[in-house]
Amino acid sequence: MIFLQEEKLDTFDEAMDKAKMQIPLYCKDWTNFHLSDPGMTILENLLAFQLNQQRQIASVSPQVQEKLLNMMNFKRNINKCARVLLETKNASQPFLIPVNQRFVLGDLSYESNRQVEIGTNKLIGIFNETSTGEIEDLSMLLVEEMNVERYPFGKEAKEGTAIYFQIENPIASGDEVIFYIRNSHNEWRNPAVDRKFVNSFGEIKWEVYTEKGFEPITVHDYTGGMVASGELRIKQTAGTMKQYKKKGYVIRGTLEKSNYDVVPVLDGVFGFLFEVWQKNTESTCLTFPKGKEIPLYLDLLEAGYFRVYCKEKDGKYYEYIAGELKRGQRTYDYEHAGYGQFIFKFSNHIAAGSDSIKVVAYNDRMMRQYRIGELYGFDDQEFDLNVENVVKESFSLLVETEEPDHSLSYSFVKPDRTGDGIVNYSIDENVGHIVVHDAGKYINSVIYVCGCAVTQGEKGNILAGKKFIPEGYQSDIVFTNPAPGEGGRAGETVQELSTRFLGDLRSPYTLVRESDYEQLVKEIPELCIRKVHAYKEPNSNEISVTLMPYSEKEQPIISELYQQVITEYLQERRMLTTKVSLVQPSYVPVDVHGTVYVKKNYKNCKEDIQTLLNKELDYANGQKNFGEVLSFHDLFHELEQLECVDFVYDFSITPRDRVHAKLNGMDIVPNNNALLVPGELFIDIETQIEE
């Protein structure tokens, strides 16, 4: 209501007409709507006041609207970079990927956030082993061209079954590697919130083989026990890896608890990946502890626009210039060791600390406009960067202040920081607009861009299987993404935030109608819901919910885990006076008897008739839902319309289970928790009688 545009608000007469229409709903005794009635006078005054308030609120500035929404815990979604996992191929020897190394895909740019060492290690085999010692080779999952499906824990996913990843070289203790697991039934399952599964479909114990035997390691599993596509972030926290029998170095995952709704089926496994983010770094600030020599591998340094700042004993940063190292001089020396590779050298009078040295590097474009302006000290001073779609997490300002001895000190400030004397500012990352709310003790200081990167939001959420080109050098190494990009989004405007708020207000958090229950159950994270039906029990204030989950079983029921999760969701959102219960689905076979005369010279007519009947009777795999009537007339007509059918001589349909389905005339009416399925088809095929 508070964010309606002014031109969309009702006029006074329209509001009065709507109010008069609603009066009988609240008071049946109020029948006098003449203007002389005191109640109408009160209503007129209330409506006039309400409309005036609405117009006042509708005309407020976007900044005020955003603050009002923030008070209701609604905040704008900021720009977010898409994340992609890359795989290397044809690497014959280890190599380094520098921080902010750029990988190009069309007009998109992806960058590494940190320096990454790429080795030559790789997956060379996969197999599983049951608790009784039976072994199945799963290595075909490593061959992308094959596109095969394999069960990592067997078709029954029994507890005690283990999957083994064979790798070419051992993983050093303390190192972390990333595997990507691709599940072939990914489309069945609702996505988890923030990629983290909370429901325990399968619990896997992860180990590596060392000289002490199998020892546990730390694994962050984003697959939910391999029920969905996702990554395994494996940190080698055990001892030195040793070869396991004749199978080489192995990582073992043992299924300790099996509670799967859908048994995991994989069609691809990819190992030793690294992360890149869709962004284009215009400038960056890197921080280092005190040291005489600081090696830095950063392609952005090749542009030649970099500055160095060091913290001294007074706790302030000062700019150091390149030159000969002398005692008492703010100088540094550097050596250009290769493309993007620099070694910075410093004297001893820098203050000790983890953030003693900062190197700020700019590209050509940002160097021409990195100076923003001077802080005059008045509230809400505004600046424009001429840069759009800024990544807020990477943005920072460099504040230059003149000291009493006329030297220049520097401060590094992130957006939205508060505190005594610091520069408090915000940035609209969509348009690159800065508002300095309070200059603090930095009045008359000059501000510069320090760190800045831009992104293309959701455009970076690319499909899997793309080929990336590294910028700055040529190589035979191929970089591809086995998994799609995810997480990229554009920053919201205030208007988009208002629209999201209004949409949230209209969302049914309290379940009222049967359709509310059905919609909620369909969208519960992590579950695989194929069909759901909610219905009111007669002569009671009770809602029953039945459902059919996705499953490889022909007639699945609601598992204990599903009952627990769904019941918790429904109990939190039901009306206090409404009782909610889960009902197991029933599957009712329908038998068909009949005689059909077919035309001459038609082949496979019996198969066509059986296909049609199986399709129309199969509620579980078809479009029809629980409780829908099977019309005898419609089915009879569909059968007659087959091209090969001359006429239907005799035809009947009968539910095998009369408890969960009834005959109404010649139609079959299943119970609200029942789905019809094909039974026995007794169809006699006759050829047309010749006169």
Summary of the structure (lengths in Angstrom):
residues: 691
radius of gyration: 34.3
end to end distance: 76.9
largest distance: 120.6
contacts: 2087
relative contact order: 0.11
helix: 19%
strand: 37%
